Amino acid sequence: MWLLVLVSFIWAFSFGLIKGRLAGLDSAFIAAARLGFALLVFLPFLRLRGLTMRTALALNTIGAVQFGLMYLAYNESFRHLRAHEVALFTITTPILVTLFADALERTLRLRALLAALLAVIATVPVALKSTDVRLTLAGIALVQLSNAAFAAGQVLYKRLCARQPGFRAREVFGLLYGGAFVVTLAAFLSRASPAPVVVTPAQLWTLAYLGVLASGFGFFLWNVGATRVGAGTLAVMNNAKIPLAVACSLIFFGERADLPWLLTSLALLGAAVFLAKSEEAP
């Protein structure tokens, strides 16, 4: 349990750091740099012995989606939304995990679908209070694309691990980050006329924090912690970072929000997550 709490606090500060400390840097560059640091963390643990080429490529592809595409959309959303708004709309990830799992199993849980619709309704209060609704909606769409990529990657990784019971997370995570790093680096280099990247020492330390701690150790420790708690605790902790991140953005990074509207959105999103929660065995 303490591992999940620790990671939640690490992730909670990430939103404000990206918006407040990395403003002006290209979003694809931020993603590539962050994943590059994460890759360096796990390269020493990488073990390819016993892995087929097909499995290695599958891990690369999953990483490209779960971390690469996710971070490209996630970082770009900060151009349109404030940090606490980005944090708020990441809460739909568990709902999307359920929908993706249902799609692969060729079934449909009506509660999950209704929850997804309720989550869409929950974006209305924030959009209505926006000075530019189009930009806000674009930001919300980017966050949901990020959530969808992260959710799809989780489901695909879990299914792959079920077929490969000998997997050890620390020995294959380098392949996930490798695929993600290639995708984000290609996205940055493919821009028609990328502006020269000038990174201050403070921004470099921020990227290192995000890459090494939030992405690298954060995802690994989360996976370890998830194996030590029940499904109910894990479901709650999946969204524990949301109020923490909102609080960090408002308190430590000086953002302002219309609290009644913010709380309305948070309540609706919380209801959506509660609705999507499938029945669990006692």
C-alpha positions as CSV (number, residue, x, y, z in Angstrom):
1,M,0.0,0.0,0.0
2,W,2.8,2.4,0.9
3,L,4.3,2.0,-2.6
4,L,1.1,3.1,-4.2
5,V,0.9,6.2,-1.9
6,L,4.5,7.1,-2.6
7,V,4.0,6.9,-6.4
8,S,0.7,8.9,-6.1
9,F,2.6,11.8,-4.5
10,I,5.4,11.6,-7.1
11,W,2.9,11.8,-9.9
12,A,0.8,14.5,-8.2
13,F,3.7,17.0,-8.6
14,S,4.3,16.1,-12.2
15,F,1.3,18.1,-13.6
16,G,2.4,21.4,-12.1
17,L,6.0,20.9,-13.0
18,I,5.2,20.3,-16.7
19,K,2.9,23.4,-16.9
20,G,5.0,25.6,-14.7
21,R,8.6,24.6,-15.3
22,L,8.7,23.3,-18.9
23,A,6.6,26.0,-20.5
24,G,8.0,26.9,-23.9
25,L,9.6,23.5,-24.6
26,D,8.3,21.5,-27.5
27,S,5.8,18.9,-26.2
28,A,7.3,16.1,-28.3
29,F,10.8,16.9,-27.0
30,I,9.5,16.8,-23.4
31,A,8.1,13.3,-24.1
32,A,11.2,12.0,-25.8
33,A,13.5,13.4,-23.1
34,R,11.3,12.0,-20.3
35,L,11.2,8.6,-21.9
36,G,14.9,8.7,-22.7
37,F,15.7,9.1,-19.0
38,A,13.2,6.3,-18.1
39,L,14.9,4.0,-20.7
40,L,18.4,4.7,-19.2
41,V,17.0,3.6,-15.8
42,F,15.9,0.2,-17.1
43,L,18.6,-0.6,-19.6
44,P,20.8,-2.2,-17.0
45,F,18.0,-4.6,-16.0
46,L,17.1,-5.6,-19.6
47,R,17.3,-9.3,-20.2
48,L,16.5,-10.6,-23.7
49,R,17.4,-14.2,-23.1
50,G,14.3,-16.4,-23.6
51,L,12.4,-13.7,-25.5
52,T,11.3,-14.4,-29.1
53,M,11.7,-11.6,-31.6
54,R,7.9,-11.5,-31.9
55,T,7.5,-11.0,-28.1
56,A,10.2,-8.3,-28.1
57,L,8.5,-6.4,-30.9
58,A,5.1,-6.8,-29.1
59,L,6.6,-5.2,-26.0
60,N,8.1,-2.4,-28.2
61,T,4.7,-1.8,-29.8
62,I,2.8,-1.8,-26.5
63,G,5.3,0.7,-25.0
64,A,5.0,2.9,-28.1
65,V,1.2,3.1,-27.4
66,Q,1.1,3.1,-23.6
67,F,3.9,5.5,-23.0
68,G,4.8,7.0,-26.4
69,L,1.5,8.0,-27.8
70,M,0.2,8.7,-24.3
71,Y,3.0,11.2,-23.5
72,L,2.7,12.9,-26.9
73,A,-1.0,13.7,-26.4
74,Y,-0.6,14.3,-22.6
75,N,2.2,16.9,-23.0
76,E,0.4,18.6,-25.9
77,S,-2.7,19.0,-23.7
78,F,-0.8,21.4,-21.4
79,R,-0.9,24.0,-24.2
80,H,-4.7,24.2,-23.9
81,L,-5.4,23.4,-20.2
82,R,-4.1,24.3,-16.8
83,A,-2.3,21.7,-14.8
84,H,-5.1,20.9,-12.5
85,E,-7.5,20.5,-15.4
86,V,-5.2,18.0,-17.1
87,A,-5.0,16.1,-13.8
88,L,-8.8,16.2,-13.4
89,F,-9.5,14.6,-16.8
90,T,-7.1,11.7,-16.4
91,I,-9.6,10.2,-14.0
92,T,-11.4,8.4,-16.9
93,T,-8.5,6.0,-17.4
94,P,-10.0,3.1,-15.3
95,I,-13.2,3.4,-17.3
96,L,-11.3,3.1,-20.6
97,V,-9.4,0.1,-19.3
98,T,-12.7,-1.6,-18.7
99,L,-14.0,-0.7,-22.2
100,F,-10.9,-1.9,-23.9
101,A,-10.9,-5.1,-22.0
102,D,-14.5,-5.7,-23.0
103,A,-13.7,-5.0,-26.6
104,L,-11.0,-7.6,-26.7
105,E,-13.2,-10.1,-24.9
106,R,-16.1,-9.2,-27.3
107,T,-18.5,-8.3,-24.5
108,L,-19.9,-5.0,-23.2
109,R,-20.6,-3.9,-19.7
110,L,-23.4,-1.3,-19.9
111,R,-22.3,0.3,-16.7
112,A,-18.9,1.1,-18.2
113,L,-20.4,2.6,-21.3
114,L,-22.8,4.7,-19.2
115,A,-19.8,5.8,-17.0
116,A,-17.9,6.9,-20.1
117,L,-20.9,9.0,-21.2
118,L,-21.1,10.5,-17.7
119,A,-17.4,11.3,-17.8
120,V,-18.0,13.3,-21.1
121,I,-20.8,15.2,-19.3
122,A,-18.4,16.0,-16.5
123,T,-16.2,18.0,-18.9
124,V,-19.0,20.5,-19.4
125,P,-18.5,22.6,-16.3
126,V,-14.9,23.3,-17.0
127,A,-15.6,24.0,-20.7
128,L,-18.3,26.4,-19.9
129,K,-16.0,28.4,-17.6
130,S,-13.3,28.6,-20.2
131,T,-12.3,31.8,-22.0
132,D,-11.8,29.8,-25.2
133,V,-14.1,26.8,-25.4
134,R,-12.5,25.5,-28.5
135,L,-9.0,25.4,-27.0
136,T,-10.4,23.8,-23.8
137,L,-12.2,21.1,-25.7
138,A,-9.1,20.4,-27.8
139,G,-7.2,20.0,-24.5
140,I,-9.8,17.7,-23.1
141,A,-9.7,15.6,-26.3
142,L,-5.9,15.3,-26.0
143,V,-6.1,14.1,-22.4
144,Q,-8.7,11.5,-23.4
145,L,-6.5,10.3,-26.2
146,S,-3.7,10.1,-23.7
147,N,-5.9,8.1,-21.3
148,A,-7.0,5.8,-24.1
149,A,-3.4,5.0,-25.1
150,F,-2.4,4.4,-21.5
151,A,-5.5,2.2,-20.9
152,A,-5.0,0.2,-24.1
153,G,-1.3,-0.4,-23.2
154,Q,-2.3,-1.7,-19.8
155,V,-4.8,-4.1,-21.2
156,L,-2.4,-5.4,-23.9
157,Y,0.5,-5.7,-21.5
158,K,-1.6,-7.7,-19.1
159,R,-2.8,-10.1,-21.8
160,L,0.7,-10.6,-23.0
161,C,2.0,-11.3,-19.5
162,A,-0.8,-13.9,-19.1
163,R,0.6,-15.7,-22.1
164,Q,4.1,-15.4,-20.8
165,P,4.0,-16.3,-17.1
166,G,7.8,-16.2,-16.8
167,F,7.9,-12.4,-17.4
168,R,9.7,-10.3,-14.8
169,A,8.7,-6.6,-15.1
170,R,12.1,-5.1,-14.5
171,E,13.7,-7.3,-17.2
172,V,11.3,-6.2,-20.0
173,F,10.4,-2.6,-19.1
174,G,13.4,-1.4,-21.1
175,L,11.7,-2.8,-24.2
176,L,8.5,-0.9,-23.4
177,Y,10.4,2.4,-22.9
178,G,12.6,1.7,-26.0
179,G,9.5,1.6,-28.3
180,A,8.1,4.7,-26.6
181,F,11.3,6.6,-26.9
182,V,11.6,5.8,-30.7
183,V,8.0,7.0,-31.3
184,T,8.4,10.3,-29.4
185,L,11.8,11.0,-30.9
186,A,10.5,10.4,-34.4
187,A,7.5,12.7,-33.7
188,F,9.9,15.5,-32.5
189,L,12.3,15.1,-35.5
190,S,9.4,14.9,-38.0
191,R,8.2,18.4,-37.3
192,A,8.6,20.6,-40.5
193,S,10.9,23.2,-38.9
194,P,11.6,22.3,-35.3
195,A,12.8,25.2,-33.2
196,P,16.2,25.0,-31.6
197,V,15.8,23.4,-28.1
198,V,17.2,25.5,-25.3
199,V,17.0,23.8,-22.0
200,T,17.9,25.7,-18.8
201,P,19.5,23.8,-15.9
202,A,16.2,24.0,-13.9
203,Q,14.3,22.5,-16.9
204,L,16.9,19.7,-17.2
205,W,16.5,18.8,-13.5
206,T,12.7,18.8,-14.0
207,L,13.0,16.5,-17.0
208,A,15.3,14.2,-15.0
209,Y,12.8,14.1,-12.2
210,L,9.9,13.3,-14.5
211,G,11.9,10.7,-16.5
212,V,13.8,8.9,-13.7
213,L,11.3,9.2,-10.8
214,A,7.8,9.8,-12.2
215,S,8.1,7.6,-15.4
216,G,11.0,5.2,-14.6
217,F,10.7,4.2,-11.0
218,G,7.1,5.4,-10.7
219,F,5.6,2.9,-13.2
220,F,7.8,0.1,-11.9
221,L,7.0,0.7,-8.2
222,W,3.3,1.0,-9.1
223,N,3.3,-2.5,-10.7
224,V,5.0,-3.9,-7.7
225,G,2.6,-2.2,-5.3
226,A,-0.4,-3.4,-7.3
227,T,0.5,-7.0,-6.7
228,R,0.4,-6.4,-2.9
229,V,-3.1,-5.0,-2.5
230,G,-6.6,-6.1,-3.3
231,A,-8.5,-5.0,-6.4
232,G,-10.7,-2.6,-4.4
233,T,-7.6,-0.8,-2.9
234,L,-6.0,-0.7,-6.3
235,A,-9.1,0.9,-7.9
236,V,-9.1,3.6,-5.3
237,M,-5.4,4.3,-5.5
238,N,-5.6,4.6,-9.3
239,N,-7.4,7.9,-8.9
240,A,-5.7,9.0,-5.6
241,K,-3.4,11.2,-7.6
242,I,-6.2,13.3,-9.0
243,P,-7.1,15.3,-5.8
244,L,-3.5,15.3,-4.9
245,A,-2.5,16.7,-8.3
246,V,-5.2,19.3,-8.2
247,A,-4.2,20.4,-4.7
248,C,-0.5,20.6,-5.7
249,S,-1.3,22.7,-8.8
250,L,-3.4,25.1,-6.8
251,I,-1.3,25.3,-3.7
252,F,2.3,24.9,-4.8
253,F,2.2,26.2,-8.4
254,G,-0.2,29.1,-7.9
255,E,-3.0,28.1,-10.3
256,R,-6.5,29.6,-9.9
257,A,-9.7,27.7,-10.3
258,D,-13.4,28.4,-9.9
259,L,-13.9,25.9,-7.0
260,P,-17.7,25.3,-7.4
261,W,-17.3,24.4,-11.0
262,L,-14.2,22.4,-10.4
263,L,-15.8,20.4,-7.6
264,T,-18.9,19.8,-9.8
265,S,-16.7,18.2,-12.5
266,L,-14.8,16.2,-9.9
267,A,-18.0,14.9,-8.4
268,L,-19.4,13.9,-11.8
269,L,-16.1,12.2,-12.7
270,G,-16.1,10.4,-9.3
271,A,-19.6,9.2,-10.0
272,A,-18.5,7.9,-13.4
273,V,-15.7,5.9,-11.9
274,F,-18.0,4.5,-9.2
275,L,-20.5,3.5,-11.8
276,A,-17.8,1.8,-13.9
277,K,-16.5,-0.2,-11.0
278,S,-17.4,-3.8,-11.7
279,E,-18.7,-6.1,-9.1
280,E,-15.9,-7.7,-7.1
281,A,-15.7,-10.9,-5.1
282,P,-15.6,-10.2,-1.4
